[in-house]
Amino acid sequence: MPNDSSILKFKVNEIFKSVQGESSYAGLACAFVRLSGCNLRCAYCDTVYAYKYGRYLTAGEIISKVDALDPHIIELTGGEPLMQKGAPQLVDLLVEYLNNKKKGRRADAIEPRLLIETSGSISIKGLNDQAVIIMDVKTPSSGSSGMMIFDNFNHLKSVDEIKFVIGDRADYEYCKNIIFEYSLAEKCGVLFSAVYGKIRPEKIIKWMLQDGVKARFQLQMHKYIWPADKKGV
Ligand code: SF4
């Protein structure tokens, strides 16, 4: 392992600026670092293009490209961003970059944050606790729910968020049971959304209200703004 982790290399699919779309940070300007590769194959995946394609950049090069976008919020995503060797060191470097940005910012400015969008199928244990985990826990209709590492729930912080993308009633029941079994609503934020084009959002909202589920409903914002398969947004 080199001493200087900024020379570690990562396969990067794309780096771009858009608005964050699927968390309580939705609507805020965000620099996305999409790493290549995923260990899952979800039925509704909209980033199939990130499975293989990308080019190798050092962590230092990634940070230079991110810096050119001048973000307050950075999201490390994929694919599955924690799959690549050295991902925890990249997280440390991005947190350090944002901490440096905090110096001298206006008191009312958006607080710089690193978000990590992960499926929960790779351990988050030991990751830099200044990063916010957005864990997209896979439901049965995704075909990937069997890959979940449930021990990850033991490493969540109160600022982290669990996201469930629901495609049918069975998914909804699965989420409800998991929230109850692992007391997720007491641990962190819980978000529900609908698989785009598969289920009407009002159905999920109706079930949530009937059952008093402690979750926040949201839509996959990007799907309503841009064409569902548009890249780089
Ligand atoms: S985890 Fe995300 S990138 Fe991987 S297959 Fe599922 S939806 Fe696609």
Boltz pocket constraint, residues with backbone or C-beta under 6 A from the ligand:
constraints:
  - pocket:
      binder: B
      contacts: [[A, 38], [A, 39], [A, 40], [A, 41], [A, 42], [A, 44], [A, 45], [A, 46], [A, 47], [A, 48], [A, 78], [A, 79], [A, 80], [A, 119], [A, 144]]
      max_distance: 6.0
